[in-house]
Amino acid sequence: MSEFQSVRGFHDLFGEDLKKFRHVSNLIREKLKLYNFEEIVIPVLEYLEVFQRSIGEATDIVQKEMFAFQDRKGRWIALRPEGTAGVVRAYVQNRLYALKPYAKLFYEGPMFRHERPQAGRYRQFHQIGAEVFGPLDPLVDAEMIQLVYEILSELNIKATIEVNSIGCKSCRPAYREALSLYLNALERRLCEVCLDRKGRNPLRVLDCKVPTCKEAVKDAPKMLDFLCKECGEHHFKLKEYLNTLSIPYRENPNLVRGLDYYTKTVFEAVSADMNITLIAGGRYDYLVEEMGGPPTPAVGFAVGLERLSMLFKEHVREEPLYMVVPFGDVLDYALFIAKVLRSEGKRVELSYRRGSLKKQLELANRLGVRYAVLVGEEEKAGGFYTLKDMETGEQLRVEFSPSL
């Protein structure tokens, strides 16, 4: 065993796992471009207040899961536990709202949460997130869910899309009061975490995975029964749009989000195989204003790249690998041939091992080479190379006129 080990919850990505990770990431990025999202790069460090103000001081993330510390001047800073707060901070600080009638932004990068490592989730994990600032129309919510559905479909990952509405500042207080009264009567059936949550953030009790808590809240009041007229119409219209788009979904009245900034629409894509959340998001219409910007409705989602990569079962096909194999005093010619092949867009390995042709072809097999490019004195003198198909054994003379 190596003397040095990675920190618990932080992992290395390489080989086939990294190929799948990049494939998933690239597919999502291309899909976002089709929807006209522009990329924004945000820092991994923010002042702690950014997350306290946006996520909420009473949330599990802020209270228990953040990597927060003081800098040399005594200011509290934190590694970002999620991306939306940083994007909103950048949107307000850089006055992006003044540039266009609305903005469609996406980000990608590592997030950090000091929580128990679990399937597909580490203390450093990676997300791609998409945010739309400006429109209040549920049409935007529907398009975001459509985007989520298309990502999962193209990756051939089976998941259930769940939707709910958690209301707004007008209608949520009455629901919170009704839910609190219900939970107070069931204290003995709640886990210790939910006993703490019910006073600070009772909606989070609905999301508890402990069997006794799930059973206890089965008959809890539903937010859908408390929606104001505006929120009710917004939710009804969203479902109409989803039906128009033929997007299968399940209405889950107990679906909430662990962050305080959400309003109205919330949604999740839950793995059919592992029952874990793969993609989650919703609307946050007050956050921009609360962080110092103008009143700006917004909606977004975040994709857990490790979890999607873990569930992506297909083999990632790469471009065939060519290997230039020099034998004899022809290294200058071999170097040139490698340059020419790469200029043609081919993936090329130049053999760094000297030895017999047999030994170098054995190396090529170990490296997974499809085509060996054989270069010797005869090839150099004649201005050609010999292309060997490593699967069929077929050899082909390829002529060209190099100018060294």
NUPATI-138197 format. One record per residue (C-alpha): residue in three letters; x, y, z. Coordinates in steps of 0.25 Angstrom, whole numbers, padded with zeros to 4 digits, always signed. Each point is the difference from the previous one (the first is absolute). Layout:
N
ALAXYZ ...
END
This chain:
404
MET+0000+0000+0000 SER+0005+0014-0003 GLU+0005+0008+0011 PHE-0010+0012-0004 GLN-0015-0002-0001 SER-0010+0010-0006 VAL-0009+0007+0011 ARG-0012-0007+0003 GLY-0011+0004-0009 PHE+0009+0005-0011 HIS+0003-0009-0011 ASP+0009-0001-0013 LEU-0007-0002-0014 PHE+0008-0007-0011 GLY-0002-0011-0010 GLU-0014-0005-0004 ASP-0006+0008+0011 LEU+0006+0013-0005 LYS-0004-0003-0014 LYS-0015-0002+0004 PHE+0001+0013+0009 ARG+0005+0008-0012 HIS-0010-0006-0010 VAL-0012+0003+0009 SER+0006+0014+0003 ASN+0002+0003-0015 LEU-0014-0005-0004 ILE-0007+0009+0010 ARG+0009+0012-0004 GLU-0004-0002-0015 LYS-0015-0002+0004 LEU+0001+0014+0008 LYS+0006+0007-0012 LEU-0012-0005-0008 TYR-0009+0007+0010 ASN+0009+0013-0002 PHE+0006-0001+0014 GLU+0013+0008+0002 GLU+0011-0005+0009 ILE+0004+0008+0013 VAL+0012-0004+0008 ILE-0001+0003+0015 PRO+0010-0001+0011 VAL+0000-0013+0009 LEU+0002+0010+0012 GLU-0010+0010+0005 TYR-0003+0008+0012 LEU-0008-0008+0010 GLU-0011+0010+0000 VAL-0003-0003-0015 PHE-0005-0014+0005 GLN-0006+0004+0013 ARG-0008+0010-0007 SER-0004-0008-0012 ILE-0001-0015+0005 GLY-0005+0004+0014 GLU+0007+0000+0013 ALA-0010-0011+0005 THR+0003-0010-0011 ASP+0009-0012+0002 ILE+0010+0004-0010 VAL+0003+0013+0007 GLN-0001-0006+0014 LYS+0007-0013-0002 GLU+0006-0002-0014 MET+0008+0012-0004 PHE+0015+0001-0001 ALA+0002+0014+0007 PHE+0012+0006+0006 GLN+0006+0014+0003 ASP+0010+0006-0009 ARG+0013+0008+0005 LYS-0009+0012+0002 GLY-0010-0007+0008 ARG-0011+0000-0011 TRP-0008-0013-0001 ILE+0000-0006-0013 ALA-0005-0014-0005 LEU+0002-0010-0011 ARG-0013+0001-0008 PRO-0010-0011+0003 GLU-0009+0003-0012 GLY+0001+0009-0012 THR-0013+0008+0000 ALA+0004+0010+0011 GLY+0013+0003-0007 VAL-0006+0002-0014 VAL-0011+0010+0007 ARG+0011+0007+0007 ALA+0008+0002-0014 TYR-0013+0004-0007 VAL-0003+0011+0010 GLN+0015+0004+0002 ASN+0003+0002-0015 ARG-0014+0006-0003 LEU-0003-0011-0010 TYR-0015+0003+0001 ALA+0004+0013-0007 LEU+0005-0007-0013 LYS-0012-0008-0005 PRO-0015-0001+0003 TYR+0003-0013+0006 ALA+0012-0009+0002 LYS+0003-0015-0002 LEU+0013-0005+0007 PHE+0006-0013+0003 TYR+0012-0004+0009 GLU+0009-0012+0002 GLY+0009-0004+0011 PRO+0003-0006+0014 MET-0009+0002+0012 PHE+0004-0003+0014 ARG-0009-0006+0012 HIS+0005-0006+0013 GLU-0010-0011+0000 ARG+0000-0015+0001 PRO+0006-0005-0014 GLN-0011-0009-0007 ALA-0003-0006-0013 GLY+0005+0010-0011 ARG+0001+0011+0010 TYR+0014+0004+0006 ARG+0004+0012+0009 GLN+0006+0006-0013 PHE-0010-0003-0012 HIS-0003+0007-0013 GLN-0013+0006-0005 ILE-0004+0007-0013 GLY-0011+0010+0003 ALA-0009+0009-0009 GLU-0007+0012+0004 VAL-0010+0009-0007 PHE-0002+0015+0006 GLY-0012+0008-0004 PRO-0012-0007-0005 LEU-0011-0004+0010 ASP-0008-0008-0010 PRO-0002-0015+0003 LEU+0004-0002-0014 VAL+0015+0001+0004 ASP-0002-0010+0012 ALA-0006-0010-0011 GLU+0012+0003-0009 MET+0010-0003+0011 ILE-0007-0013+0004 GLN+0000-0004-0015 LEU+0015+0003+0000 VAL+0002-0010+0012 TYR-0009-0010-0007 GLU+0008+0001-0013 ILE+0014-0002+0007 LEU-0005-0012+0007 SER-0006-0006-0012 GLU+0013+0002-0009 LEU+0008-0006+0011 ASN-0010-0012+0001 ILE-0002+0002+0015 LYS-0013-0004+0006 ALA-0006+0010+0010 THR-0013+0005+0005 ILE-0002+0015-0001 GLU-0007+0005+0012 VAL-0007+0014+0001 ASN-0007+0008+0011 SER-0003+0015+0003 ILE+0005+0005+0014 GLY-0007+0013-0002 CYS+0005+0014+0003 LYS+0001+0011+0011 SER-0015+0002+0000 CYS-0005-0014+0001 ARG+0011-0008+0007 PRO-0001+0006+0014 ALA-0014-0006+0002 TYR+0005-0013-0005 ARG+0012+0000+0009 GLU-0009+0002+0012 ALA-0009-0011-0004 LEU+0011-0009-0002 SER+0007+0004+0013 LEU-0013-0003+0008 TYR-0001-0014-0007 LEU+0015-0003+0003 ASN-0001+0004+0015 ALA-0011-0010+0002 LEU+0010-0011-0006 GLU+0012+0003+0008 ARG+0002-0014+0005 ARG+0000-0006-0014 LEU+0011+0010-0006 CYS+0015-0003+0000 GLU+0010+0009+0008 VAL+0003+0008-0013 CYS-0014+0003-0003 LEU-0003+0004+0014 ASP+0010+0011-0002 ARG-0005+0003-0014 LYS-0014+0002+0003 GLY+0002+0013+0008 ARG+0011+0006-0010 ASN-0005-0005-0013 PRO-0012-0010+0001 LEU-0001-0002-0015 ARG+0013-0008+0000 VAL-0007-0010+0009 LEU-0008-0004-0012 ASP+0013-0004-0007 CYS+0005-0009+0011 LYS+0004-0014-0005 VAL-0001-0007+0014 PRO-0012-0010-0001 THR-0007+0005+0012 CYS+0000+0014-0004 LYS-0005-0003-0014 GLU-0011-0008+0006 ALA-0003+0012+0010 VAL-0002+0010-0011 LYS-0008-0008-0009 ASP-0013+0007+0004 ALA+0007+0014+0002 PRO-0007+0012-0006 LYS+0004+0002-0015 MET+0006+0013-0005 LEU-0009-0001-0012 ASP-0012+0002+0008 PHE+0005+0013+0006 LEU+0005+0007-0013 CYS-0004+0014-0003 LYS-0007+0003-0013 GLU+0013+0004-0007 CYS+0007-0012+0004 GLY-0011-0009-0003 GLU-0001+0005-0014 HIS+0015-0001-0002 HIS+0000-0014+0004 PHE-0012-0004-0008 LYS+0006+0007-0013 LEU+0013-0007+0003 LYS-0007-0014+0000 GLU-0007+0004-0013 TYR+0013+0003-0007 LEU+0006-0013+0005 ASN-0011-0008-0006 THR+0001+0008-0013 LEU+0015-0004-0001 SER-0004-0015+0004 ILE+0009+0000+0011 PRO-0003-0010+0011 TYR+0000+0005+0014 ARG-0005-0003+0014 GLU-0007+0010+0009 ASN+0007-0002+0013 PRO-0007+0009+0011 ASN+0011-0003+0010 LEU+0011+0005-0009 VAL+0008+0011+0006 ARG+0014+0006-0002 GLY+0010+0001+0011 LEU+0003+0014-0004 ASP-0008+0012+0006 TYR+0000+0008-0013 TYR-0010-0008-0008 THR-0014+0004-0004 LYS-0011-0005-0008 THR+0005-0012-0009 VAL+0010-0010+0005 PHE+0004-0013-0007 GLU+0009-0011+0000 ALA+0004-0012-0009 VAL+0002-0012+0009 SER+0007-0013-0004 ALA-0009-0012-0003 ASP+0011-0009+0003 MET+0006+0006+0013 ASN-0011+0009+0005 ILE+0010+0012+0001 THR-0001+0014-0005 LEU+0007+0003-0013 ILE-0005+0013-0004 ALA-0007+0011+0008 GLY-0005+0014-0001 GLY-0011+0010+0001 ARG-0004+0014+0000 TYR+0006+0011+0009 ASP-0007+0013-0003 TYR+0005+0008+0012 LEU+0014-0003+0001 VAL+0006+0010-0010 GLU-0007+0011+0008 GLU+0004-0005+0013 MET+0014+0000-0004 GLY+0000+0015-0004 GLY-0005-0001-0015 PRO-0013+0005-0006 PRO-0013-0009+0001 THR+0003-0012-0009 PRO-0007-0013-0001 ALA+0009-0012-0003 VAL+0000-0015-0002 GLY+0012-0010-0001 PHE+0005-0014+0003 ALA+0013-0007+0003 VAL+0005-0014-0005 GLY+0008-0009+0008 LEU+0011-0005-0010 GLU+0005-0011+0009 ARG-0013-0006+0002 LEU-0004+0001-0015 SER+0014-0006-0004 MET-0002-0011+0010 LEU-0014-0004-0007 PHE+0005+0002-0014 LYS+0003-0015-0004 GLU+0004+0002-0015 HIS+0014-0001-0004 VAL+0006+0013-0004 ARG+0005-0001-0014 GLU+0013+0007-0004 GLU+0007+0004-0013 PRO+0009-0012-0004 LEU+0014+0001+0005 TYR+0012+0000-0010 MET+0014-0003+0005 VAL+0012+0004-0008 VAL+0010-0011+0001 PRO+0014+0004-0004 PHE+0011-0011-0003 GLY+0013+0004-0004 ASP+0007+0014+0000 VAL-0013+0007-0004 LEU-0005+0008+0012 ASP+0000+0013-0007 TYR-0009-0006-0011 ALA-0009-0007+0011 LEU-0001+0013+0007 PHE-0005+0007-0013 ILE-0010-0011-0003 ALA-0006+0001+0014 LYS-0001+0015-0003 VAL-0007-0002-0013 LEU-0010-0010+0005 ARG-0004+0009+0012 SER-0002+0012-0010 GLU-0010-0009-0007 GLY-0008-0002+0014 LYS+0005-0014+0003 ARG+0003-0004+0014 VAL+0015-0004+0000 GLU+0010-0006+0009 LEU+0014+0000-0004 SER+0008-0012+0006 TYR+0010+0004+0010 ARG+0006-0014+0001 ARG+0011-0004-0008 GLY+0002-0015-0004 SER-0005-0010-0010 LEU-0012+0002-0009 LYS-0006-0012+0008 LYS+0002+0006+0013 GLN-0006+0013-0004 LEU-0012-0007-0006 GLU-0002-0007+0013 LEU+0000+0014+0007 ALA-0010+0005-0010 ASN-0009-0011+0004 ARG+0001+0003+0015 LEU-0003+0014-0003 GLY-0013-0003-0008 VAL+0005+0005-0013 ARG-0009-0003-0012 TYR+0010+0005-0011 ALA+0015-0002+0000 VAL+0008+0010-0009 LEU+0013-0007-0003 VAL+0011+0009-0004 GLY+0014-0005-0004 GLU+0012+0003-0009 GLU-0008-0004-0013 GLU-0012+0008+0004 LYS+0008+0012+0003 ALA+0008-0001-0014 GLY-0013-0002-0007 GLY-0008+0010+0006 PHE-0011-0009+0006 TYR-0005-0008+0012 THR-0005-0014+0002 LEU-0014+0000+0007 LYS-0003-0013+0008 ASP-0014-0003+0004 MET+0003-0007+0014 GLU-0014-0007+0000 THR+0001-0006-0014 GLY+0015+0000-0002 GLU-0002+0007-0014 GLN+0011+0009-0004 LEU-0001+0012-0010 ARG+0010+0009-0006 VAL-0003+0014+0001 GLU+0008+0010-0008 PHE+0001+0015+0001 SER+0011+0010-0002 PRO+0006+0006+0013 SER+0009+0012+0000 LEU+0010-0001+0012 
END
